[in-house]
Amino acid sequence: MFVVDCHDHIYHPKLAPRAVKGVGAFYEVPMACGGTVAELLSIAETSPIKRFVVNVVALNAKSVSKLNDFIAAECQAHPCLIGLGTLHPEMEHPDEEIERILSLGLQGVKLHPDTQQFDADSDKAMRIYERIEGRLPLLIHSGDHRYDFSHPRRIAHIADSFPKLTMIAAHLGGWSIFEEAVPYMKDRSCYMDLSSVMPFMPQDKVLSYIRMYGADRLLFGSDFPMWHPVREYEQFMQLPLTEEERDKILWQNACDIFSIPVPGK
């Protein structure tokens, strides 16, 4: 079994304790892991999860370049990591950083409108999507009952405005408002991941969403360090899916999006 976890946050070891504490407080959940690369490397050695799509979110424009350097260095040192760059709509020169993300060998961009505090379809954000369309995949946090920044209608607006943008709407397109997201996400062409989904709904409901949206559009993700990747994988494997559905969600779709080579193929 070869599994790709497409949604993982990592932090520098010196900063990880404070960062993880902050994320736990933001979402009001106890964090399962410490947020370090060392933990992911251990998981890769002892479980079927062999690749991790990693990111770190820039909370302000000044930190973007430094964080992209960090992600790129970790991915260069550890081939099991596939890195996503970070951007911020308030950057003065996003074009330059997009080119640098490409030169660093990063495989996409991650944005989190809720923690970065911008409307997902604001004019400044839309200019970023225009510049990465057809060049870099976008993983974007989607949904939060407490905020409007990443509401599914905004994610749908992005999908409709940039049909050539490869976009992954995290958390089934609407974390904590999963049902509210359905009319916005059902007929859109974007992908969605299953991170921070299974802890919040029963298995039969998860299965119904998978069947409604279709395995062709879905990716496995753990949202490490919020949840433990192996535990999320074990829960996923309890779902009564076909082998074809499992393969698409666990690795095929992610390998297609991020051009990940599959051992033995």
PAZAPA-4460 file (N, C-alpha, C; in steps of 0.05 Angstrom, whole numbers, plus 32768, in hexadecimal, padded with zeros to 4 digits):
% residues 265
    n_x    n_y    n_z   ca_x   ca_y   ca_z    c_x    c_y    c_z   seq   type   mol
   8011   7FE8   8000   8000   8000   8000   8012   8019   8000     1      M     A
   800B   802C   7FEF   8019   8045   7FED   8005   805B   7FF1     2      F     A
   8008   806C   8006   7FF5   8080   800D   8002   809C   800D     3      V     A
   7FF4   80AF   8003   7FFC   80CB   8003   7FEA   80DA   8016     4      V     A
   7FF5   80E7   802A   7FE6   80F9   803C   7FEA   8115   8030     5      D     A
   7FD4   8120   8026   7FD6   8139   8016   7FD2   8152   8026     6      C     A
   7FD1   8150   8041   7FCB   8168   8051   7FD9   8166   806C     7      H     A
   7FF2   8172   806D   8002   8171   8086   800F   818C   808A     8      D     A
   800E   8195   80A3   801C   81AE   80AB   8035   81A7   80BA     9      H     A
   804B   81B3   80B3   8064   81AE   80C2   8070   81C9   80CC    10      I     A
   807F   81C7   80E1   808B   81DF   80ED   80A8   81D9   80F5    11      Y     A
   80B8   81EE   80F6   80D3   81EB   80FF   80D2   81E0   811C    12      H     A
   80E4   81CE   8122   80E3   81C2   813D   80E3   81D6   8154    13      P     A
   80F1   81EC   8151   80F1   8200   8167   80D7   820F   8169    14      K     A
   80C8   8211   8153   80AF   8220   8153   8097   820E   8156    15      L     A
   809A   81F4   8152   8083   81E2   8151   8072   81E2   816A    16      A     A
   807D   81E1   8182   806C   81E1   819A   8059   81F9   819B    17      P     A
   8063   8211   8195   8052   8229   8196   803E   8228   817F    18      R     A
   8046   8220   8168   8035   821F   8151   801E   820B   8155    19      A     A
   8025   81F4   815E   8010   81DF   8163   7FFD   81E8   8178    20      V     A
   8007   81F5   818D   7FF5   81FF   81A2   7FE2   8213   8197    21      K     A
   7FEC   8224   8185   7FDB   8239   8179   7FC5   822E   8168    22      G     A
   7FCC   8219   8158   7FB8   820D   8146   7FA3   81FF   8157    23      V     A
   7FAC   81F1   816C   7F98   81E4   817D   7F85   81F7   818A    24      G     A
   7F90   820E   8192   7F7E   8222   819E   7F6B   822E   818A    25      A     A
   7F75   8232   8171   7F64   823D   815C   7F4C   822C   8156    26      F     A
   7F51   8211   8155   7F3C   81FE   814E   7F2F   81F1   8167    27      Y     A
   7F39   81F7   817E   7F2F   81EC   8197   7F2E   81CE   8197    28      E     A
   7F44   81C2   818F   7F47   81A5   818F   7F62   819E   819A    29      V     A
   7F64   8187   81A8   7F7F   817E   81B1   7F8F   8173   8199    30      P     A
   7FA7   817C   8196   7FB7   8174   817F   7FC3   8158   8184    31      M     A
   7FC3   8148   816F   7FCD   812C   8171   7FEB   8129   816F    32      A     A
   7FF8   813C   8161   8014   8139   815C   8023   8154   8160    33      C     A
   803D   8153   815E   804D   816A   8164   8054   817C   814D    34      G     A
   804E   8173   8134   8051   8184   811D   806D   8185   8111    35      G     A
   807E   8171   8118   809A   8171   810D   809D   815D   80F6    36      T     A
   80B1   8163   80E6   80B7   8150   80D0   80C0   8135   80DB    37      V     A
   80CD   8135   80F1   80D7   811B   80FC   80BF   8108   8101    38      A     A
   80A8   8113   8109   8091   8102   810E   8087   80F6   80F3    39      E     A
   8087   8106   80DE   807E   80FC   80C4   8091   80E7   80B9    40      L     A
   80AB   80EB   80BD   80BF   80D7   80B4   80BB   80BC   80C2    41      L     A
   80B5   80BD   80DC   80AF   80A5   80EB   8097   8097   80E0    42      S     A
   8082   80A6   80DA   8069   809A   80CF   806F   808D   80B4    43      I     A
   807F   809A   80A4   8085   808F   808A   8094   8074   808C    44      A     A
   80A4   8072   80A1   80B3   8059   80A5   80A2   8042   80AE    45      E     A
   808C   8048   80BC   807E   8033   80CB   8061   8030   80C1    46      T     A
   8059   803D   80AC   803D   803B   80A3   803C   803C   8085    47      S     A
   8024   8037   8079   8022   8039   805C   8023   8055   8051    48      P     A
   8022   8069   8062   8023   8085   8059   8040   808C   8053    49      I     A
   8046   808F   8039   8062   8092   8030   8068   80AE   8025    50      K     A
   8054   80BE   8020   8059   80DA   8017   8046   80ED   8026    51      R     A
   8051   8105   802B   8042   8119   803A   8044   8133   802B    52      F     A
   802D   813F   8025   802C   815A   8018   802B   816E   802F    53      V     A
   8041   817D   8032   8045   818D   804A   8044   81AB   8044    54      V     A
   803B   81BA   8058   8039   81D7   8054   803C   81E4   806F    55      N     A
   8041   81FE   806E   8040   8210   8086   8034   822A   807C    56      V     A
   8022   8235   808C   8013   824D   8084   8020   8266   808E    57      V     A
   8024   8279   807C   802F   8293   8084   8019   82A5   808F    58      A     A
   801B   82AD   80A8   8007   82BE   80B4   800A   82DB   80AD    59      L     A
   8020   82E2   80A0   8024   82FE   8096   8036   82FD   807E    60      N     A
   8036   8312   806F   8045   8312   8055   8063   8310   805A    61      A     A
   806D   831B   8070   808A   831C   8074   8096   8300   8078    62      K     A
   8086   82ED   8082   8091   82D3   8088   8091   82BF   8070    63      S     A
   8085   82C7   805A   8081   82B4   8043   809B   82A8   8039    64      V     A
   80AE   82B8   8032   80C7   82AD   8026   80D6   829B   8039    65      S     A
   80D7   82A2   8052   80E6   8292   8066   80D8   8277   8069    66      K     A
   80BE   8276   806A   80AF   825D   806D   80B2   824C   8054    67      L     A
   80B2   8258   803C   80B6   8248   8024   80D2   823C   8023    68      N     A
   80E6   824B   802D   8101   823F   802F   8101   8227   8042    69      D     A
   80F3   8229   8058   80F1   8213   806B   80E5   81FA   805F    70      F     A
   80CE   81FE   8052   80C0   81E7   8045   80D2   81DA   8030    71      I     A
   80DE   81EB   801F   80EF   81E1   8009   8107   81D1   8014    72      A     A
   8113   81DB   8029   812A   81CD   8035   8122   81B2   8041    73      A     A
   810C   81B1   804E   8102   8197   8059   80FC   8183   8043    74      E     A
   80F0   818D   802E   80E9   817A   8018   8102   8171   8009    75      C     A
   8116   8182   8007   812F   8179   7FFA   813E   8165   800B    76      Q     A
   813B   8168   8025   8149   8155   8038   813A   813B   803B    77      A     A
   811F   813B   8036   810F   8123   803B   80FC   811F   8023    78      H     A
   8103   810C   8012   80F4   8108   7FF9   80D7   80FF   7FFE    79      P     A
   80D0   80F6   8016   80B4   80EE   801B   80A2   8107   801E    80      C     A
   80AD   811F   801E   809E   8137   8021   809A   8145   8006    81      L     A
   8081   814D   8001   807B   815D   7FEA   8072   8178   7FF4    82      I     A
   8080   818D   7FED   807C   81A7   7FF9   8069   81BA   7FEA    83      G     A
   8059   81C8   7FF9   8048   81DD   7FEE   8053   81F8   7FF9    84      L     A
   8055   820B   7FE7   805D   8226   7FF0   8046   8235   7FFD    85      G     A
   804D   824A   800B   8039   825B   8017   803B   8277   800A    86      T     A
   8025   8284   8008   8023   82A0   7FFE   8010   82AF   8011    87      L     A
   8010   82C9   800D   7FFD   82DA   801C   7FF3   82F0   800A    88      H     A
   7FD8   82F5   8009   7FCE   8309   7FF7   7FD8   8325   7FFB    89      P     A
   7FE3   832B   8013   7FEE   8345   8018   800B   8349   8010    90      E     A
   8016   8334   8003   8032   8337   7FF9   8033   834D   7FE4    91      M     A
   8049   835B   7FE3   804D   8370   7FCF   8053   8365   7FB4    92      E     A
   8062   834F   7FB3   806A   8344   7F99   8065   8325   7F98    93      H     A
   804C   831D   7F98   8047   8300   7F98   8052   82F2   7F7F    94      P     A
   8054   8300   7F68   805E   82F3   7F50   807B   82E9   7F55    95      D     A
   808B   82F9   7F62   80A7   82F1   7F67   80A8   82D8   7F79    96      E     A
   8097   82D7   7F8D   8097   82C0   7F9F   808C   82A7   7F91    97      E     A
   8078   82AA   7F80   806E   8293   7F71   8084   8287   7F60    98      I     A
   8094   8298   7F53   80AA   828E   7F43   80BF   8280   7F55    99      E     A
   80C3   828B   7F6C   80D6   827F   7F7F   80CC   8264   7F89   100      R     A
   80B2   8262   7F8E   80A6   8249   7F96   80AC   8233   7F81   101      I     A
   80A9   823A   7F68   80AE   8228   7F52   80CC   8221   7F51   102      L     A
   80DD   8234   7F55   80FA   822F   7F54   8104   821E   7F6B   103      S     A
   80F5   8220   7F82   80FC   8210   7F99   80F3   81F3   7F97   104      L     A
   80E4   81ED   7F82   80DB   81D1   7F7E   80C2   81CA   7F8E   105      G     A
   80B4   81DE   7F99   809C   81D9   7FA7   8085   81D3   7F93   106      L     A
   8072   81C3   7F9C   805F   81B6   7F8A   8043   81C3   7F8A   107      Q     A
   8040   81D9   7F98   8026   81E6   7F99   8026   81FD   7FAD   108      G     A
   800E   8207   7FB3   800B   821D   7FC6   7FF5   8216   7FD9   109      V     A
   7FF9   821C   7FF3   7FE5   8219   8007   7FDD   8234   8012   110      K     A
   7FC2   8239   8013   7FB8   8251   8020   7FA3   824A   8035   111      L     A
   7FA1   825A   8049   7F8E   8255   805F   7F80   8270   8065   112      H     A
   7F6B   8276   8057   7F5E   8290   805A   7F56   8297   8077   113      P     A
   7F4E   8283   8087   7F45   8288   80A2   7F5C   8292   80B4   114      D     A
   7F72   8284   80B4   7F88   828D   80C5   7F98   82A4   80B9   115      T     A
   7F98   82A6   809E   7FA5   82BC   8091   7F93   82D5   808F   116      Q     A
   7F7A   82D1   8095   7F66   82E6   8097   7F62   82F6   807D   117      Q     A
   7F5A   82E8   8068   7F53   82F5   804F   7F3C   82E6   8043   118      F     A
   7F2B   82F4   8034   7F16   82E6   8025   7F22   82D6   800F   119      D     A
   7F1B   82BD   800E   7F27   82AA   7FFA   7F25   82B4   7FDE   120      A     A
   7F10   82C3   7FD7   7F0C   82CD   7FBC   7F0F   82EC   7FBB   121      D     A
   7F1F   82F7   7FCD   7F25   8313   7FCB   7F35   8319   7FB2   122      S     A
   7F35   8333   7FAA   7F44   833A   7F91   7F61   8332   7F93   123      D     A
   7F6E   8337   7FAA   7F8A   8331   7FAC   7F8F   8313   7FAB   124      K     A
   7F7E   8303   7FB7   7F80   82E6   7FB6   7F7B   82DC   7F99   125      A     A
   7F68   82E7   7F8C   7F61   82DE   7F71   7F79   82E4   7F5E   126      M     A
   7F88   82F8   7F63   7F9F   82FD   7F52   7FB5   82E8   7F56   127      R     A
   7FB6   82DD   7F6E   7FC8   82C7   7F73   7FBF   82AE   7F63   128      I     A
   7FA6   82A8   7F64   7F9C   8290   7F56   7FA0   8293   7F38   129      Y     A
   7F9D   82AC   7F2E   7FA1   82B0   7F11   7FBE   82AA   7F09   130      E     A
   7FD1   82B0   7F1B   7FED   82AD   7F15   7FF6   8290   7F19   131      R     A
   7FE9   8280   7F29   7FF1   8264   7F2C   7FE0   8251   7F1C   132      I     A
   7FCB   825B   7F0F   7FB9   8249   7EFF   7FC9   823B   7EEA   133      E     A
   7FC7   8221   7EE9   7FD5   8211   7ED5   7FF3   820D   7EDB   134      G     A
   7FFC   8218   7EF2   8019   8216   7EF9   801D   8208   7F13   135      R     A
   800D   820E   7F28   8010   8202   7F42   7FF5   81FB   7F4D   136      L     A
   7FF2   81E3   7F58   7FD9   81DC   7F66   7FD5   81ED   7F7F   137      P     A
   7FBC   81F1   7F86   7FB5   8200   7F9E   7FA6   81EE   7FB2   138      L     A
   7FB0   81ED   7FCA   7FA2   81E1   7FE1   7F98   81F8   7FF2   139      L     A
   7F7E   81FA   7FF6   7F73   8210   8004   7F60   8207   801A   140      I     A
   7F64   8211   8032   7F52   820B   8048   7F36   8214   8040   141      H     A
   7F22   8204   8047   7F07   820B   803F   7EF3   8206   8056   142      S     A
   7EE5   821B   805E   7ECF   8218   8071   7ED7   821C   808E   143      G     A
   7EC5   822A   809C   7EC7   822C   80B9   7EAE   823B   80C2   144      D     A
   7E9F   822E   80D4   7E85   823A   80DC   7E88   8255   80EA   145      H     A
   7EA1   825B   80F3   7EA6   8274   8102   7EAD   828C   80F0   146      R     A
   7EB5   8286   80D7   7EBF   829B   80C6   7EB3   8299   80AA   147      Y     A
   7EB6   82AE   809B   7EAD   82AF   807F   7EC4   82AF   806B   148      D     A
   7EDD   82B1   8074   7EF4   82B3   8063   7EF5   829D   804D   149      F     A
   7EF0   8285   8055   7EF3   826E   8043   7ED9   825F   803E   150      S     A
   7EC3   826E   803F   7EA9   8261   803B   7EA8   8253   8020   151      H     A
   7E9B   823C   801E   7E9A   822D   8005   7E91   823D   7FEC   152      P     A
   7E81   8252   7FF0   7E78   8262   7FD9   7E91   8271   7FCD   153      R     A
   7EA4   8278   7FDF   7EBC   8285   7FD5   7ECE   8271   7FC6   154      R     A
   7ECF   8258   7FD1   7EDF   8244   7FC3   7ED3   823D   7FA8   155      I     A
   7EB8   823C   7FA7   7EAB   8237   7F8D   7EB1   824E   7F79   156      A     A
   7EB1   8267   7F83   7EB7   827E   7F72   7ED3   827B   7F66   157      H     A
   7EE7   8272   7F76   7F02   826D   7F6C   7F02   8258   7F56   158      I     A
   7EF4   8242   7F5B   7EF3   822C   7F48   7EE7   8235   7F2E   159      A     A
   7ED2   8245   7F2F   7EC4   824E   7F17   7ED5   8263   7F08   160      D     A
   7EE4   8273   7F16   7EF4   8288   7F0A   7F0D   827E   7EFD   161      S     A
   7F18   8268   7F07   7F32   825E   7EFD   7F2F   8240   7EF6   162      F     A
   7F23   8239   7EE0   7F1D   821D   7ED9   7F36   820C   7ED5   163      P     A
   7F4D   8219   7ECF   7F66   820A   7ECB   7F77   8208   7EE5   164      K     A
   7F6D   8213   7EFA   7F7B   8211   7F14   7F75   81F7   7F21   165      L     A
   7F8A   81E7   7F27   7F87   81CF   7F36   7F84   81D6   7F54   166      T     A
   7F6C   81D3   7F5E   7F67   81DC   7F7A   7F5D   81C5   7F8A   167      M     A
   7F67   81C3   7FA3   7F5D   81AF   7FB7   7F50   81C0   7FCD   168      I     A
   7F36   81BD   7FCF   7F28   81CA   7FE5   7F29   81B8   7FFD   169      A     A
   7F37   81C0   8012   7F3C   81AF   8029   7F22   81A9   8038   170      A     A
   7F22   8193   8046   7F0D   818D   8059   7EF1   818A   804C   171      H     A
   7EF1   817B   8035   7ED8   8177   8026   7ECB   8192   801E   172      L     A
   7EDC   81A6   801A   7ED2   81C0   8011   7EC4   81D0   8025   173      G     A
   7EC3   81C8   803E   7EB4   81D8   8052   7EB6   81CC   806E   174      G     A
   7ECE   81D0   807B   7ED1   81C6   8096   7EBC   81D1   80A9   175      W     A
   7EB0   81C0   80B8   7E9B   81C6   80CC   7E81   81D0   80C0   176      S     A
   7E80   81D3   80A5   7E67   81DA   8097   7E65   81C8   807F   177      I     A
   7E6B   81AE   8083   7E6C   819B   806D   7E53   819A   805C   178      F     A
   7E3C   819A   8069   7E23   8199   805A   7E1E   81B3   804B   179      E     A
   7E25   81C9   8057   7E21   81E3   804B   7E32   81E5   8031   180      E     A
   7E48   81D7   8031   7E5B   81D8   801A   7E50   81C9   8001   181      A     A
   7E3F   81B6   8005   7E36   81A4   7FF0   7E2D   81B3   7FD7   182      V     A
   7E1A   81C6   7FD8   7E11   81D3   7FC0   7E26   81E2   7FB1   183      P     A
   7E3B   81EB   7FC0   7E51   81FA   7FB3   7E66   81E8   7FA7   184      Y     A
   7E6A   81D0   7FB3   7E80   81BF   7FAB   7E77   81A8   7F99   185      M     A
   7E5E   81A1   7F99   7E56   8188   7F8C   7E5C   8187   7F6F   186      K     A
   7E57   819D   7F61   7E5B   819D   7F44   7E74   81AD   7F3B   187      D     A
   7E85   81B3   7F4D   7E9E   81C1   7F46   7EB3   81AD   7F3E   188      R     A
   7EC7   81B6   7F2F   7EDC   81A4   7F25   7EF3   81A1   7F38   189      S     A
   7EF4   81AF   7F4E   7F0B   81AE   7F5F   7F0C   8194   7F6F   190      C     A
   7F24   818D   7F79   7F27   8177   7F8B   7F20   817F   7FA7   191      Y     A
   7F1D   816B   7FB9   7F19   8170   7FD6   7F29   815C   7FE5   192      M     A
   7F32   8163   7FFD   7F3F   814F   800E   7F2E   8147   8026   193      D     A
   7F35   8132   8033   7F26   8127   8049   7F32   812E   8064   194      L     A
   7F45   8141   8064   7F51   8148   807E   7F3D   8155   8090   195      S     A
   7F40   814F   80AA   7F2E   815A   80BF   7F11   8156   80B7   196      S     A
   7F0B   813F   80AC   7EEF   8138   80A6   7EE6   8121   80B7   197      V     A
   7EF5   810B   80B7   7EED   80F3   80C5   7EEA   80F6   80E3   198      M     A
   7EF9   8108   80F0   7EF4   810B   810D   7EDA   8119   8114   199      P     A
   7ECD   8124   80FF   7EB5   8135   8105   7E9B   8129   80FA   200      F     A
   7E9C   8111   80F0   7E83   8105   80E6   7E85   80E6   80E7   201      M     A
   7E6E   80D9   80E9   7E6E   80BB   80E9   7E77   80B0   80CE   202      P     A
   7E7F   8097   80CF   7E8A   808A   80B6   7E75   808A   80A0   203      Q     A
   7E5C   8084   80A6   7E48   8082   8091   7E44   809D   8083   204      D     A
   7E48   80B3   8092   7E45   80CE   8086   7E5E   80D4   8074   205      K     A
   7E75   80CC   807E   7E8E   80D0   806E   7E8A   80C1   8053   206      V     A
   7E81   80A8   8055   7E7D   8098   803D   7E69   80A5   802A   207      L     A
   7E54   80B1   8035   7E40   80BE   8023   7E4C   80D6   8014   208      S     A
   7E5E   80E5   8022   7E6B   80FB   8014   7E7E   80F1   7FFF   209      Y     A
   7E8D   80DC   8005   7E9F   80D1   7FF1   7E90   80C8   7FD8   210      I     A
   7E7A   80BB   7FDC   7E6A   80B1   7FC5   7E5D   80C8   7FB6   211      R     A
   7E55   80DD   7FC4   7E48   80F3   7FB7   7E5C   8103   7FA6   212      M     A
   7E73   8109   7FB1   7E87   8119   7FA3   7E97   8108   7F8F   213      Y     A
   7E9B   80EF   7F95   7EAA   80DD   7F83   7EC7   80DB   7F8A   214      G     A
   7ED2   80C3   7F89   7EEE   80BE   7F90   7F02   80CC   7F7E   215      A     A
   7EF9   80D3   7F65   7F0B   80E1   7F53   7F13   80FC   7F5D   216      D     A
   7F03   8108   7F6F   7F07   8123   7F78   7F14   8125   7F94   217      R     A
   7F18   810E   7FA1   7F1F   810F   7FBE   7F3B   8105   7FC3   218      L     A
   7F47   8110   7FD8   7F62   8108   7FE1   7F62   8103   7FFF   219      L     A
   7F72   80F0   8007   7F77   80EB   8023   7F89   8100   802F   220      F     A
   7F82   810A   8046   7F93   811D   8055   7F8E   811B   8073   221      G     A
   7FA2   811F   8083   7F9F   811C   80A0   7F9C   8136   80AF   222      S     A
   7FA6   814C   80A3   7FA7   8166   80B2   7FBA   8164   80CA   223      D     A
   7FCF   8154   80C7   7FE5   8153   80DB   7FEF   816F   80E0   224      F     A
   7FF4   8176   80F9   7FF4   8166   8111   7FDA   8166   8121   225      P     A
   7FC5   8170   8115   7FAC   8170   8124   7FA3   8153   812A   226      M     A
   7FA6   8142   8116   7F9F   8126   8118   7FB6   8115   8110   227      W     A
   7FB7   80FD   811B   7FCE   80EB   8114   7FC8   80DD   80F9   228      H     A
   7FDB   80DF   80E6   7FD6   80D4   80CC   7FCF   80B6   80CB   229      P     A
   7FDC   80A6   80DC   7FD6   808A   80DC   7FB9   8084   80E6   230      V     A
   7FB1   8093   80FB   7F96   8090   8104   7F81   8098   80EF   231      R     A
   7F87   80AD   80E1   7F75   80B6   80CB   7F74   80A1   80B5   232      E     A
   7F8B   8095   80AF   7F8C   8080   809A   7F7C   8068   80A3   233      Y     A
   7F7F   8060   80BC   7F71   8049   80C6   7F52   804D   80C5   234      E     A
   7F4A   8065   80CC   7F2D   806B   80CA   7F24   806A   80AD   235      Q     A
   7F34   8075   809C   7F2C   8075   807F   7F29   8058   8075   236      F     A
   7F3C   8047   807D   7F3B   802B   8073   7F23   801B   807E   237      M     A
   7F16   8026   8092   7EFE   8018   809C   7EE5   801E   808B   238      Q     A
   7EE7   8032   8079   7ED1   8038   8068   7ECD   8023   8052   239      L     A
   7EB5   801A   804D   7EB0   8005   8039   7EB2   800F   801C   240      P     A
   7ECA   8017   8014   7ECF   8021   7FFA   7EDA   800A   7FE8   241      L     A
   7ED8   800E   7FCE   7EE4   7FFB   7FBB   7F02   8000   7FBB   242      T     A
   7F11   7FED   7FB1   7F2E   7FF0   7FAE   7F34   8008   7F9B   243      E     A
   7F25   800B   7F86   7F29   8021   7F74   7F25   803C   7F81   244      E     A
   7F10   803E   7F92   7F0B   8057   7FA0   7F22   805D   7FB4   245      E     A
   7F2A   8048   7FC2   7F40   804C   7FD6   7F59   8056   7FC8   246      R     A
   7F61   8049   7FB2   7F79   8050   7FA4   7F78   806D   7F9A   247      D     A
   7F62   8075   7F8F   7F60   8091   7F85   7F63   80A5   7F9C   248      K     A
   7F57   80A0   7FB3   7F57   80B3   7FC9   7F72   80B2   7FD8   249      I     A
   7F7D   809A   7FDB   7F95   8097   7FEB   7FAF   809F   7FDD   250      L     A
   7FAF   809D   7FC2   7FC8   80A4   7FB5   7FC6   80AD   7F98   251      W     A
   7FB3   80A1   7F89   7FB4   80A7   7F6C   7FAF   80C5   7F66   252      Q     A
   7F9A   80D0   7F72   7F94   80EC   7F6C   7FAB   80FF   7F75   253      N     A
   7FB6   80FA   7F8C   7FCC   810A   7F96   7FE4   8108   7F84   254      A     A
   7FEA   80EF   7F7B   8001   80EB   7F6A   7FFD   80FA   7F4F   255      C     A
   7FE5   80FA   7F45   7FDF   8109   7F2C   7FE3   8127   7F30   256      D     A
   7FD8   8131   7F46   7FD9   814E   7F4B   7FF6   8158   7F4F   257      I     A
   8005   8149   7F5F   8020   8153   7F67   8036   8144   7F59   258      F     A
   8030   8134   7F45   8044   8126   7F36   8057   8116   7F48   259      S     A
   804A   8106   7F5A   8059   80F6   7F6C   805E   80DA   7F60   260      I     A
   8078   80D2   7F5D   807D   80B7   7F52   8075   80A2   7F66   261      P     A
   8069   808C   7F5C   8060   8076   7F6C   8075   8060   7F6B   262      V     A
   8080   8057   7F81   8094   8042   7F81   8089   8029   7F72   263      P     A
   809A   801E   7F61   8092   8005   7F53   8081   8009   7F3B   264      G     A
   807A   8022   7F34   8069   8027   7F1D   8077   8039   7F09   265      K     A
***
